[in-house]
Amino acid sequence: MTGLIAGSPWGRRVIAGFLTWLVPFLAAVPLYGRDGAPLLDIALFKSLMIVIASLTAAVIMVWYFSRATQPYTREAVITGAVWLAMNWALDLIVLVGLLGMAPGAYAAEIGLRYLIIPAMVIPAGIIADRAVERAGD
């Protein structure tokens, strides 16, 4: 059953979307103290999280799009929107729901940063489509 899920485009998309959230989340856990405050300077913590999340997304994009089909731009728009929605939903469940972060603080401090996902994924799809067009000329 897992092979069927991971083998389908939607299955791979959902697994990849979950990983774009899980890897940075797991990386952040040891950087927090028992009191719920980061163990590092907050600016350094946020910078590290942006780098970790961006590298994670880049690696996952390579894995995901290596099996994607044309048109890549359409695939990228769908995938970027799904990954964005998944990351927001998972954060709302965990950070707002379970850990009690205020929704406004979440949106300003974390949620807005997830827009980097479609900002990275969609141009990659456009570039792939243009490369295919050039190869066909």
N, CA, C and O of each residue as an XYZ file, in Angstrom:
548
protein
N       0.823     -1.196      0.000
C       0.000      0.000      0.000
C       0.870      1.263      0.000
O       0.594      2.210     -0.737
N       1.925      1.272      0.834
C       2.803      2.427      0.881
C       3.450      2.664     -0.469
O       3.608      3.813     -0.881
N       3.830      1.600     -1.168
C       4.423      1.731     -2.492
C       3.475      2.389     -3.470
O       3.896      3.185     -4.310
N       2.183      2.058     -3.365
C       1.193      2.672     -4.240
C       1.060      4.161     -3.949
O       0.962      4.975     -4.867
N       1.057      4.509     -2.679
C       0.923      5.911     -2.293
C       2.149      6.693     -2.750
O       2.019      7.752     -3.364
N       3.340      6.176     -2.452
C       4.572      6.872     -2.824
C       4.786      6.864     -4.329
O       5.501      7.716     -4.855
N       4.174      5.910     -5.030
C       4.349      5.812     -6.470
C       3.442      6.732     -7.265
O       3.710      6.989     -8.439
N       2.385      7.231     -6.664
C       1.467      8.115     -7.381
C       1.941      9.564     -7.244
O       2.591      9.912     -6.258
N       1.621     10.407     -8.228
C       2.027     11.823     -8.104
C       1.482     12.489     -6.837
O       2.206     13.225     -6.168
N       0.217     12.238     -6.506
C      -0.342     12.855     -5.303
C       0.278     12.280     -4.048
O       0.487     13.005     -3.075
N       0.575     10.990     -4.051
C       1.230     10.388     -2.897
C       2.609     10.985     -2.657
O       2.961     11.335     -1.531
N       3.391     11.097     -3.742
C       4.721     11.706     -3.629
C       4.607     13.168     -3.200
O       5.403     13.647     -2.393
N       3.621     13.868     -3.739
C       3.428     15.288     -3.404
C       3.129     15.446     -1.914
O       3.685     16.328     -1.260
N       2.265     14.607     -1.383
C       1.896     14.696      0.040
C       3.077     14.286      0.933
O       3.351     14.944      1.936
N       3.767     13.215      0.576
C       4.937     12.796      1.353
C       5.986     13.903      1.350
O       6.545     14.236      2.395
N       6.251     14.466      0.185
C       7.235     15.541      0.074
C       6.798     16.764      0.876
O       7.616     17.385      1.555
N       5.523     17.110      0.802
C       5.015     18.244      1.567
C       5.174     18.035      3.062
O       5.540     18.958      3.790
N       4.900     16.822      3.515
C       5.068     16.507      4.932
C       6.537     16.630      5.340
O       6.845     17.151      6.412
N       7.428     16.157      4.496
C       8.856     16.242      4.812
C       9.357     17.677      4.837
O      10.254     18.001      5.616
N       8.784     18.556      3.987
C       9.199     19.963      4.023
C       8.844     20.609      5.359
O       9.447     21.606      5.756
N       7.873     20.041      6.040
C       7.505     20.541      7.370
C       8.272     19.795      8.468
O       8.777     20.410      9.407
N       8.354     18.470      8.343
C       8.905     17.643      9.416
C      10.393     17.878      9.659
O      10.814     18.006     10.809
N      11.183     17.935      8.611
C      12.636     18.068      8.787
C      12.992     19.349      9.549
O      13.725     19.269     10.534
N      12.506     20.527      9.138
C      12.819     21.728      9.928
C      12.250     21.670     11.352
O      12.875     22.160     12.293
N      11.074     21.077     11.504
C      10.483     20.967     12.841
C      11.393     20.135     13.743
O      11.683     20.533     14.872
N      11.844     18.981     13.247
C      12.730     18.124     14.041
C      14.075     18.805     14.307
O      14.665     18.617     15.370
N      14.554     19.582     13.357
C      15.810     20.314     13.555
C      15.658     21.387     14.629
O      16.623     21.708     15.323
N      14.469     21.939     14.771
C      14.238     23.004     15.749
C      14.106     22.471     17.175
O      14.444     23.173     18.128
N      13.627     21.256     17.328
C      13.345     20.721     18.668
C      14.556     20.792     19.600
O      14.415     21.294     20.715
N      15.744     20.313     19.197
C      16.866     20.374     20.142
C      17.397     21.797     20.383
O      18.238     22.004     21.258
N      16.918     22.753     19.625
C      17.369     24.131     19.782
C      16.516     24.910     20.776
O      16.741     26.101     20.989
N      15.540     24.242     21.384
C      14.667     24.860     22.387
C      14.938     24.282     23.765
O      15.186     23.085     23.911
N      14.887     25.145     24.780
C      15.048     24.711     26.166
C      13.733     24.229     26.738
O      12.692     24.300     26.085
N      13.790     23.738     27.963
C      12.590     23.235     28.648
C      11.558     24.337     28.892
O      10.364     24.069     29.026
N      12.036     25.569     28.945
C      11.131     26.698     29.191
C      10.422     27.166     27.920
O       9.628     28.105     27.961
N      10.709     26.513     26.792
C      10.063     26.868     25.534
C      10.733     27.991     24.773
O      10.227     28.432     23.741
N      11.877     28.465     25.278
C      12.610     29.533     24.604
C      13.782     28.941     23.832
O      14.359     27.939     24.255
N      14.138     29.548     22.708
C      15.295     29.050     21.954
C      16.579     29.141     22.786
O      16.761     30.077     23.565
N      17.452     28.165     22.611
C      18.728     28.150     23.316
C      19.742     29.094     22.665
O      20.758     29.436     23.269
N      19.462     29.503     21.453
C      20.335     30.407     20.702
C      19.717     31.798     20.662
O      18.542     31.982     20.978
N      20.525     32.763     20.272
C      20.009     34.085     19.996
C      18.873     33.926     18.979
O      19.004     33.146     18.036
N      17.780     34.638     19.153
C      16.592     34.465     18.313
C      16.888     34.758     16.842
O      16.360     34.081     15.960
N      17.720     35.753     16.572
C      18.061     36.055     15.177
C      18.842     34.898     14.550
O      18.593     34.532     13.401
N      19.782     34.323     15.299
C      20.543     33.180     14.802
C      19.629     31.975     14.607
O      19.736     31.266     13.607
N      18.735     31.747     15.560
C      17.787     30.633     15.442
C      16.948     30.768     14.176
O      16.813     29.813     13.412
N      16.383     31.955     13.954
C      15.537     32.162     12.775
C      16.335     32.008     11.485
O      15.840     31.441     10.511
N      17.557     32.505     11.474
C      18.406     32.350     10.284
C      18.701     30.875     10.015
O      18.624     30.423      8.872
N      19.034     30.137     11.051
C      19.286     28.695     10.891
C      18.051     27.977     10.356
O      18.163     27.116      9.483
N      16.888     28.322     10.869
C      15.666     27.660     10.435
C      15.354     27.961      8.971
O      14.886     27.084      8.245
N      15.609     29.189      8.534
C      15.382     29.534      7.129
C      16.330     28.744      6.238
O      15.924     28.237      5.193
N      17.593     28.636      6.648
C      18.563     27.870      5.860
C      18.180     26.394      5.836
O      18.188     25.778      4.770
N      17.848     25.817      6.978
C      17.468     24.402      7.041
C      16.233     24.137      6.198
O      16.193     23.164      5.445
N      15.227     24.990      6.316
C      13.993     24.796      5.544
C      14.247     24.946      4.050
O      13.697     24.186      3.253
N      15.062     25.905      3.662
C      15.353     26.108      2.236
C      16.133     24.945      1.652
O      15.822     24.484      0.554
N      17.139     24.463      2.367
C      17.903     23.301      1.895
C      17.022     22.060      1.815
O      17.111     21.283      0.865
N      16.181     21.884      2.813
C      15.252     20.750      2.806
C      14.339     20.823      1.590
O      14.169     19.832      0.879
N      13.756     21.985      1.351
C      12.858     22.151      0.202
C      13.594     21.913     -1.108
O      13.044     21.299     -2.022
N      14.835     22.394     -1.213
C      15.601     22.216     -2.449
C      15.858     20.734     -2.723
O      15.676     20.273     -3.850
N      16.275     19.992     -1.712
C      16.534     18.560     -1.885
C      15.242     17.824     -2.247
O      15.239     16.966     -3.130
N      14.163     18.158     -1.573
C      12.877     17.511     -1.840
C      12.369     17.871     -3.235
O      11.780     17.027     -3.911
N      12.587     19.108     -3.672
C      12.184     19.498     -5.023
C      12.912     18.656     -6.070
O      12.301     18.197     -7.035
N      14.208     18.455     -5.881
C      14.965     17.626     -6.828
C      14.390     16.218     -6.856
O      14.186     15.651     -7.929
N      14.125     15.644     -5.672
C      13.556     14.283     -5.610
C      12.178     14.250     -6.273
O      11.900     13.381     -7.099
N      11.332     15.193     -5.909
C       9.967     15.173     -6.410
C       9.911     15.398     -7.920
O       9.247     14.645     -8.633
N      10.594     16.416     -8.406
C      10.493     16.769     -9.821
C      11.291     15.835    -10.733
O      11.135     15.887    -11.953
N      12.134     14.992    -10.162
C      12.843     14.026    -11.011
C      11.871     12.999    -11.595
O      12.187     12.327    -12.576
N      10.689     12.881    -10.988
C       9.674     11.949    -11.485
C       8.412     12.657    -11.963
O       7.433     12.005    -12.327
N       8.431     13.966    -11.962
C       7.257     14.727    -12.388
C       7.140     14.698    -13.910
O       8.111     14.438    -14.620
N       5.943     14.967    -14.384
C       5.703     14.975    -15.818
C       5.360     16.384    -16.279
O       5.024     17.254    -15.476
N       5.448     16.586    -17.559
C       5.124     17.885    -18.151
C       3.623     18.090    -18.157
O       2.884     17.105    -18.169
N       3.145     19.296    -18.149
C       3.868     20.558    -18.092
C       4.351     20.839    -16.662
O       3.585     20.752    -15.702
N       5.613     21.172    -16.552
C       6.226     21.352    -15.239
C       5.699     22.575    -14.494
O       5.593     22.556    -13.268
N       5.373     23.624    -15.220
C       4.860     24.823    -14.546
C       3.552     24.498    -13.834
O       3.365     24.877    -12.678
N       2.660     23.810    -14.506
C       1.387     23.418    -13.879
C       1.653     22.545    -12.655
O       1.052     22.744    -11.599
N       2.549     21.588    -12.802
C       2.915     20.693    -11.689
C       3.483     21.507    -10.526
O       3.173     21.241     -9.365
N       4.308     22.492    -10.841
C       4.936     23.311     -9.807
C       3.922     24.190     -9.077
O       4.014     24.357     -7.861
N       2.962     24.750     -9.802
C       1.937     25.587     -9.169
C       1.106     24.744     -8.198
O       0.864     25.151     -7.062
N       0.676     23.576     -8.653
C      -0.107     22.689     -7.779
C       0.724     22.262     -6.575
O       0.267     22.333     -5.434
N       1.931     21.826     -6.840
C       2.798     21.326     -5.766
C       3.140     22.440     -4.777
O       3.091     22.220     -3.567
N       3.483     23.622     -5.266
C       3.792     24.735     -4.372
C       2.612     25.101     -3.491
O       2.782     25.380     -2.304
N       1.410     25.102     -4.071
C       0.202     25.425     -3.291
C      -0.091     24.343     -2.254
O      -0.453     24.649     -1.118
N       0.065     23.085     -2.642
C      -0.195     21.977     -1.704
C       0.814     21.999     -0.564
O       0.432     21.870      0.600
N       2.088     22.160     -0.877
C       3.102     22.185      0.179
C       2.900     23.372      1.108
O       3.070     23.246      2.321
N       2.540     24.517      0.556
C       2.270     25.696      1.375
C       1.102     25.423      2.325
O       1.198     25.673      3.526
N       0.007     24.911      1.780
C      -1.175     24.623      2.609
C      -0.867     23.575      3.670
O      -1.314     23.697      4.811
N      -0.112     22.551      3.307
C       0.241     21.512      4.281
C       1.084     22.077      5.411
O       0.840     21.769      6.578
N       2.072     22.899      5.082
C       2.931     23.477      6.114
C       2.137     24.380      7.044
O       2.318     24.344      8.261
N       1.253     25.193      6.463
C       0.413     26.038      7.314
C      -0.483     25.187      8.206
O      -0.595     25.453      9.403
N      -1.119     24.171      7.639
C      -2.032     23.331      8.424
C      -1.295     22.611      9.548
O      -1.765     22.591     10.686
N      -0.149     22.024      9.236
C       0.610     21.300     10.267
C       1.089     22.249     11.363
O       1.048     21.903     12.543
N       1.540     23.432     10.983
C       1.951     24.417     11.995
C       0.769     24.866     12.846
O       0.899     25.013     14.061
N      -0.386     25.085     12.213
C      -1.550     25.501     12.989
C      -1.951     24.423     13.988
O      -2.343     24.734     15.113
N      -1.856     23.171     13.590
C      -2.178     22.078     14.504
C      -1.186     22.032     15.657
O      -1.579     21.975     16.822
N       0.107     22.058     15.327
C       1.137     21.868     16.350
C       1.437     23.158     17.114
O       1.342     23.186     18.341
N       1.793     24.209     16.408
C       2.243     25.426     17.093
C       1.100     26.223     17.719
O       1.208     26.693     18.852
N       0.018     26.369     16.981
C      -1.107     27.140     17.509
C      -1.984     26.255     18.389
O      -2.305     26.620     19.520
N      -2.370     25.090     17.870
C      -3.276     24.212     18.608
C      -2.658     23.561     19.826
O      -3.187     23.689     20.930
N      -1.545     22.863     19.645
C      -0.948     22.103     20.755
C      -0.056     22.942     21.666
O      -0.061     22.761     22.883
N       0.707     23.855     21.080
C       1.651     24.635     21.882
C       1.128     26.010     22.284
O       1.779     26.722     23.048
N      -0.041     26.386     21.776
C      -0.707     27.604     22.227
C      -0.170     28.916     21.695
O      -0.395     29.962     22.304
N       0.528     28.891     20.586
C       1.013     30.142     20.004
C      -0.185     30.940     19.488
O      -1.116     30.373     18.918
N      -0.156     32.240     19.688
C      -1.249     33.095     19.220
C      -1.265     33.097     17.687
O      -0.208     33.213     17.066
N      -2.448     32.972     17.067
C      -2.519     32.930     15.597
C      -1.882     34.137     14.919
O      -1.217     33.983     13.894
N      -2.071     35.326     15.465
C      -1.467     36.528     14.879
C       0.053     36.489     14.953
O       0.739     36.852     13.998
N       0.571     36.048     16.087
C       2.026     35.934     16.243
C       2.569     34.874     15.288
O       3.628     35.056     14.687
N       1.837     33.762     15.151
C       2.259     32.717     14.215
C       2.337     33.280     12.794
O       3.332     33.080     12.097
N       1.292     33.979     12.369
C       1.249     34.509     11.000
C       2.418     35.456     10.745
O       3.057     35.385      9.696
N       2.695     36.334     11.692
C       3.750     37.326     11.510
C       5.154     36.746     11.653
O       6.056     37.118     10.902
N       5.345     35.849     12.601
C       6.679     35.350     12.910
C       7.095     34.145     12.073
O       8.283     33.960     11.809
N       6.131     33.319     11.652
C       6.470     32.068     10.975
C       5.684     31.888      9.684
O       6.275     31.637      8.634
N       4.399     32.008      9.742
C       3.531     31.670      8.618
C       3.866     32.371      7.319
O       3.834     31.757      6.253
N       4.186     33.648      7.399
C       4.518     34.412      6.200
C       5.748     33.858      5.495
O       5.848     33.921      4.269
N       6.677     33.320      6.263
C       7.923     32.785      5.685
C       7.685     31.583      4.780
O       8.509     31.294      3.913
N       6.593     30.892      4.965
C       6.317     29.723      4.127
C       6.007     30.095      2.677
O       5.972     29.221      1.811
N       5.786     31.351      2.411
C       5.581     31.771      1.025
C       6.817     31.506      0.173
O       6.749     31.530     -1.056
N       7.942     31.256      0.829
C       9.159     30.895      0.099
C       8.970     29.580     -0.660
O       9.655     29.345     -1.656
N       8.061     28.726     -0.211
C       7.855     27.439     -0.881
C       7.366     27.636     -2.313
O       8.047     27.206     -3.244
N       6.216     28.267     -2.524
C       5.827     28.461     -3.928
C       6.794     29.392     -4.665
O       6.938     29.292     -5.883
N       7.453     30.293     -3.937
C       8.414     31.190     -4.582
C       9.621     30.425     -5.121
O      10.264     30.886     -6.064
N       9.939     29.278     -4.549
C      11.023     28.430     -5.047
C      10.514     27.409     -6.063
O      11.152     27.181     -7.090
N       9.375     26.800     -5.778
C       8.879     25.691     -6.595
C       8.381     26.161     -7.961
O       8.706     25.546     -8.977
N       7.612     27.221     -8.002
C       7.022     27.669     -9.268
C       8.082     28.108    -10.281
O       8.003     27.700    -11.440
N       9.061     28.913     -9.898
C      10.104     29.228    -10.881
C      10.872     27.996    -11.373
O      11.299     27.953    -12.527
N      11.047     27.005    -10.510
C      11.715     25.773    -10.947
C      10.908     25.094    -12.051
O      11.476     24.586    -13.017
N       9.593     25.088    -11.907
C       8.736     24.515    -12.954
C       8.818     25.301    -14.252
O       8.867     24.719    -15.336
N       8.833     26.612    -14.141
C       8.951     27.465    -15.325
C      10.286     27.200    -16.029
O      10.333     27.052    -17.250
N      11.361     27.142    -15.255
C      12.689     26.871    -15.822
C      12.709     25.513    -16.511
O      13.274     25.382    -17.597
N      12.102     24.502    -15.898
C      12.063     23.163    -16.510
C      11.314     23.183    -17.825
O      11.774     22.598    -18.806
N      10.157     23.852    -17.865
C       9.398     23.939    -19.125
C      10.200     24.663    -20.197
O      10.194     24.247    -21.356
N      10.879     25.722    -19.837
C      11.678     26.456    -20.823
C      12.856     25.615    -21.321
O      13.220     25.691    -22.495
N      13.446     24.823    -20.444
C      14.552     23.948    -20.856
C      14.058     22.896    -21.830
O      14.750     22.576    -22.796
N      12.872     22.353    -21.592
C      12.284     21.367    -22.509
C      12.009     22.010    -23.855
O      12.287     21.415    -24.897
N      11.459     23.235    -23.844
C      11.184     23.951    -25.093
C      12.477     24.188    -25.879
O      12.506     23.990    -27.094
N      13.532     24.606    -25.202
C      14.810     24.857    -25.878
C      15.404     23.559    -26.439
O      15.995     23.555    -27.519
N      15.241     22.466    -25.699
C      15.777     21.179    -26.155
C      15.031     20.698    -27.399
O      15.596     19.981    -28.225
N      13.770     21.090    -27.534
C      12.957     20.680    -28.685
C      13.224     21.501    -29.934
O      12.842     21.112    -31.037
N      13.882     22.641    -29.753
C      14.145     23.520    -30.915
C      15.269     22.983    -31.778
O      15.618     23.593    -32.788
